[in-house]
């Protein structure tokens, strides 16, 4: 799917990895279900600065995720 949405936000300086999670709304379940995630390491962010990029969603493992 193509969502075509722009997001603007501040990122705190002390971080190691920037992660975006994509969820699907479920009418029949109590909570939303994760579709996948994109994780970018801090030292790799400069590669994407000022460029439009596509990222492949990675699976979300609910047993190993720390939030």
N, C-alpha and C positions, 0 to 999 in steps of 0.2 A: 504493500500500500504506500501511497504518497500522500503525506499529510500537509505539506506546504505551509508550515507554520514557522514563524520567526520567534525566537525567545531571546530576551536581553536580561542579563542579571550580572551581579557582581560576584566574583569568586574570591573567597578569602585567601590570603597569601600562603598560610601554612597548610598545604594539602599535598597529597602524593598522587592521587588519581581522581579524575573528574568522570563521574558516571551518570548516564541518563537511562532511566528505566521507562519502558513503554508498556502501558496497561490497557486492557480491553474492559469496557463496561459490560457487566453481566446483569441482565434483568432478573435472572433466576437464582443468583447466588448472593450471599451476604456481602462479599467483598470483590473488588476488581481482580482480574487474573493477569499475571505478568505475561507479556508477549515475548520480551527480550530486553537486552540492555546493550549500551555502547559505553565502553570505558576507555578513556584516553589518559595516558600518563602525563604528568606535569612537564617532563622534559621533551615530550613530543608535540605539545600544543603549538609551538612556533611553526611547525610544518603546515598547519591549517589556517594560520592567521591571514585574513583578507581573502580567503579562497572559499568557494562553495565546494562541499565535499559530500559524498555518500558514504555511509558506514553500514556495514552488515551487522544486523542484530545478533548478539550472542545469547545462548540460552541462560536463563536465570535458574540457579540452583538454590531453592529456599533454605536448604540445610547448611549452606556455606556462606550465605550473604550476611554481612554485618552492616547494620544501619544505625 
